[in-house]
Amino acid sequence: MKLQSIKGMNDIVPPNSRAWQRAEELFRVILDSYGYREIRLPLMENTAVFERSIGDVTDIVQKEMYTFEDRNGDSLTLRPEGTAGCVRAVLQNGLLHQQFRKLWYIGPMFRHERPQKGRYRQFHQIGVEVFDIPGPDIDAELIMMTARMWAALGLSDLRLELNTLGTIEARTKYREVLFAYFSANRDQLDPDSLARLERNPMRILDSKNPALDELIGGAPPLERYLDTSSRTHFDGLCEVLTKTGVEFQVNPRLVRGLDYYSQTVFEWTTERLGAQGTVCAGGRYDGLVELLGGKPTAAIGFAMGLERLIELAWQQLNDDDDTDADIYIISTHPDYAAEILLLAEAVRGVKGNWRVLCHCGGGSMKSQMKKADRSGAQLALIIGEQEHLDGSVTIKPLRGQRDQMTVARDTGIATMSELLTTIA
């Protein structure tokens, strides 16, 4: 039987992996410019981390998590999202006491969902979490940072939607009102909404079923039940975004699927990906740190799906040169293998950003030159019998109209640098 990858878990192979590397590097540079530190989290956590944070009656915990018992009988889970594990790590390692308040992570997440375009069972996210900063200014900074990321990726058609879920106290009161409203109209609810009614009636507001539009439109608005603290925080965020030129739309139906959110929630969406149009989502979760055993701590974060963003920015990420090498080194005899390997090390030692391929495996000069050309290299460095005898190297430009030349190996680096500059 031919072995295949697991359904919904995909290989990322060349040349696609180059686009992933470029996107990841772009995000790293921007996050570093805002003072965020990387945290590297385990792929697995104790199942209790997610049951306590996400909620043991959510679809994620009940239906979507990859959970199993290890040999010691402990219940472990492949992480379905990054926030809960990050909070656990912050508490366990005392990062709040060390003033590491701005963190980010990257890696695969796992959910047992029905695979479709833009939604996979193993998917990749970049997540950002900020702790112990309560004001709306940090909410605005996070959103402005994501806007900078979209600009760097050349994405101009993403739409920002905002809402507030209120403080935990205001949200609890509103859920009771909403439960009563939808319970009185239970006969109009579809099966998904009936399940949400018992678990989290606010999620019914986010239903994509058009048959429920009129019922949802008549639901009591959350704004009516917000307390002063909730209004002040959200108004402050909207004011800062307006003054800094970030366009947004307030969407009173925007809620988050995870129970730990409160106050600000936001999403960046696009119509270019069909039903899976959300590329970045986040918000405040001021009660989660306490829920996982810490002191009451303000917190906010977001996560963005790399698969969706790379698909959107594919052209931008593939516009640059996609060659394998800048310099390709070949020889006319197997006995010169050590010389070309040492030459390659010397070139890399002077210019670490040069991509240098050293031909291995022998072959005729003709076949080696073909491989050098296919590599996309600008220069071929050749060590033949004469070069072996006198310690020189022949430099053959593969692009442009420059003539080849033979120079001493110890002085050839400057010549290569000049040639690469003029050819490029």
N, C-alpha and C positions, 0 to 999 in steps of 0.2 A: 504494500500500500504506500502510495506517495504521501509523504508527510506535508502538511500545510500549516500555515499559521492559524492560531485560534480565531474563530469568528469574532470580528470587531476589534481585533488587535493586529495592527498593520506594521509592516517593515517600512523603514524610511531609508531608501537606498540612493546612491549617487545616480544622477546629479542632483536629485531633490534635496539630499542632505546638505548641500552647499547653501541652498536658500534658507534652510533651518538655521544653519550656523550664522548666516548674515543677520537674520532676524534676532536671534538670541544675543548676538554681540551688540546690535543696535539698542536693545532693551537694557543690557548691562551698562552701557555707556550713559544712557539717560538716567537710569536709577542711581548710578554713582554720582551723577552731577547734582542730584537732589539730596544726597547724603544718606542713602539707604544702604544697609549692610545685608549681605547674603547670609541666609541660614539654610543648612542642608538637613532635610528631615528624612526619617526612615520611611520606606514604602509601606510598612505595616505598623499598626498600633494595636494596643489592647482594645477589643470591641467596645468596652465601656467608654472610651474616649468619645466615640461617635454617638453612642446611645445617650450619653448625658448631654452632649452639646447639640447634636442635630435633632434629637427627640426620638424616643424609641417607637413612636407610632407614625413616623413619617414614611413615605414611600421609599426613600433612600435606605433607611435602616431595615424596613420590613421586606423589601423586594429587590433592591439593587446592589447591596453590598456583597462583596466576595468575602465571606466569613467562614472560618474553619477552626477546628481544634488542633493544636500542635501535639507533640508527643507527651507533653506534660499535662495535657488536658486543659490548657489555657485557651480561651477564645480570642483569636486574632483576626484582624480585618485589613485587607488591602485598602489603602486610603481612598475614599470616594471624593474627598476635597481636602484642601490644605489648611484651612483656618484652625480647625480643632487641634490638629497635631502641632501647629505652630504655637498656639496658646499653651498646650501641654509642655512644649519644649521651653518656652519662656519662663514658665513657673518652675520647672524642674531645674533649670540652669541659672536661676536668679538673675535673668537678664534685665529685669526692671530695676533692680538695685544697681546694676552696672551702667544704667542710662542708655542701653541699647533699645531705643524705642521705635526705630524705623527699620523694618526688616522686609526682605523679599526672598522668594524661593522659586524654583523652577523644577518641573519634572512631571512624570506620568501620574494620572489618577485612574481609578477603576470603578466602573459601575456596570452592572449586568442589565443593560438596556437593549432594546431592539436596534441593531445597527442601521443607520441611514446616513445620508450625506450630512456631514457636519456633526454627527453624533456617533461616537464609537465606544466600545467597552473599555479600551485603554485609550485615553486621550491625554493631551499635555497642556499644562497651564503654567502661566507665570502669575504668582500671587504676591500681593503687597499687604503688609499689616503694620498698623501704627498703634502704639499703646500710650496711655496716660496723657493724652492731649485732648481735652474735652471740647474745645471751641469749634465753630463752623469754619474757621480759617484753614484748619488742616483738611477738612472735607474738600474745600475749594482747591487746595494745593494738589490733592490726589487727582481730582478731576482735570485740573490744568496740566498735570504731568501726563495723563493719558492723552489729552489733546495734542501734546507735543509728540507723543509716540506716533499718533496717526499721521501727523504732518511729516515726520521722518520717514514713514512708510509710503508716503504719497497718497494717503487715503483722505478724500475730501467729502465723501458722501455718508459718513456716519452721523447718526442723530443721537443726541443726549436727552434722556428722559429722567426726570427727578420726581421724587415723592418723599414724604415723611410718614413713618409709621408711628411717630410719637414716642414718648417715654414708655417704659415698660408698664407703668401704672395706667397711662392713657390708652395704651394698646389693649391691655386686659379689659378695661371697661368697654372699649369699642368692640372687641370680639364677642362680648356678651350680647350687645345690641345687634350685631350682625347675625349671631346665631339665632336669635329670636326672629329676626326678619326672614332669613332663609328657611327656618323651620316652619314658619307659617305658610311658605310657598314650596314646601317639600315636593309636591307633586309635579312641579315644573323643572326640577333639577335632574341632570343626567347622572349616570352612575359615578363618574369621577367626582362631580360636585357633591353628591351625597356622601362619598367617602371623606371629602375635604371638610364637609360640614361638621363632622364629629371630631376631626383632628385639628383643623385650622381653617375656620370659615373665611378668613381673610383671603385665602388662596382662591376662593371661588371668584373673587373680583378679577383674577388674572386668567379666567377661562377663555379659551380660543373658540368656544362653541358659539356660533352666531345666533343660535336659537335662544341663548340666554342673555343676549344684549339688552333687551328691554327690562328683564328682571334685574339684572345687575345695575342698569342705569337708574333704577328706582330705589336702589339700596341707600340707606342712610350714609351720608358722606363722612369720611373719617375726620375731615377738617372741623366738623361740628363738635368733636369730642377731644380735640387737642387741648392740652393744658398750656399755660403761659410759657413754660420752659420749652415745650416742643415748638410753639409758634416762633418764639424768639430765635431759636437755633436755625430753623428752616429759613426764616426771613433773612437772617444774617448771611446764610449761604447763598441764597438767590441774589442778594445785593452785591456780594463780592464777585460772583460770576458775571453779573451784568456789567459791573465796573471794569472787569478785566477782559470783556469782549468774548466770553465763552457763551455761545448760543445754547439754549436749552428749552425744553418743554416740560411743564409740570403735568404729570400723568397720575391722577388720583387712583387709577386702577393698578398702578405698579406696586407689586408686593414682592417679597422674596420667599422662596420655597423653604428656607431653613428657619427654624423657630427662634434662633438666637439674635435675629436682627431687630433693631429698634431705631428710632429717629431717621436719619437720612438713608435713603436707598436710591441707587441710580443704575442706569443701563445705557450702554452705547449699542445701537442697533443699526442694521443695514437691511435693505430690501434685496440685495444681490445674492443672498444665500437662501432664499425661500423661507420655509418655516423655521429653520434654525438661524434666525437673524440676529441673535444676541451674541456679540463678540467680547464684551466686557461687562461685568456686573459686580456690584459691591454695595457697601453701606456700613452703617454703624452697628456694633454688637456690644454695647456697653455692659451687658450683664453676663457675658460668656466667661470672662476671667474668674469672676466670683463663682459661677456655676461649676467650674472645673477645680475649685479649691483655693483660689487666690482671693486677694482683697478686692473690693469694688474698684474697677479700673475702666476708664473710658477706652474705647478701641474702635478702629475703623479699618476697612481694607477692601480690596477688590481682587478679582481673578479674571484673567483673559485666556481664551482658548487659542492655543497656537495654531492648530489645524485650520481654524476658520480665518485667522488673521493672515496666515501665509497664503491661503487660497486667494484672499482678497488682494494681497500685495504681491502676487506672484510675478507680475511683469517688472515691478520695481526691484524685487530681490534677484531677478535674473538678468537685469540689464547690463550688469558689470561683466568683465571678462570672466569666462567660465573655463579657462584653460587649467591644465594640471601642473604646468611648469613654466618658469621663466627661463631656466637654463637646463639643457639636456646634455649629459656628459657620456661620450662613447669612446671606445678604443678599438684598435685593429687586431688585438691579440689577447687571449685569456690571461697571459702572464702579466698583463698591465692592470689587472683588476685592482691591486692594492693602490696603484698610482691614481686611478680615477676616483676611487673611494676617498683617498686622502685629499685630492683636489676638491671634491664635493664638500668635505668637511671644512676645508679652508675657506671656500666661498661662503658657506653658511655662517662661518665664524665671523666674517667681516660684515655681511649683510644678512642678518637673521630673518628679514622679511622676504628674501628671495626664495622662491620655490625651486629647488634643485632636484632633478631626477637623475639618478645614476643608472646607466643601462646595465642590467645584470642578465646573465643567461647566454651570452655570446651571440653569434650570428654574423652574417656578412655586413660589410660597411653599408651596402645598399639598404638592407632590411633595417639596420639601426637608424639610418637617416630617415627612413619612412616613419619609424616610430617617434623619432625626435620631432618631425613635422606634425604628426597627428597629436602629439602632446600639447601643441599650442605654444611651445617654447619660442622665445625670441632669439635665443642663441644656442648653437651646438658647440660644445667644447670637445676637441678631438685629440686623443693621444695615440699617435701611430709610432712606427719604428723610429723615425727621426726625432720626434718629440720625446720618446723614451730615452734616446741617447743623449740629447743635449738639455733635458730638463725644461722644455718649452711646452706650449699648448697652442693649438690652432683654434682660433675663434671664428666660427662661421655664422654670420647673421642669417636667420631663416625667414625674416620678414624685412621688407624694404629693399633698397638697392645698394646697401653697403657691401664692399668686398671683404672676403675673409682675410685674416692676418694671423701671423704666428708671432707670439711674444713669449718672453720668459715667464714661467709660472708665478714667480714671486713678485712680478710687477704687472701681471695680467688683470688683477682685480679692478684697478682703476680704469683700464681699457674697457672691461666688461660693463662697469658702471656707466661710462660715457656712452657706450653703444646702446645699452638698455634705455637710457634716457632719450637718446635721439630717435631710436626706433619707435618707442612708445609714443 
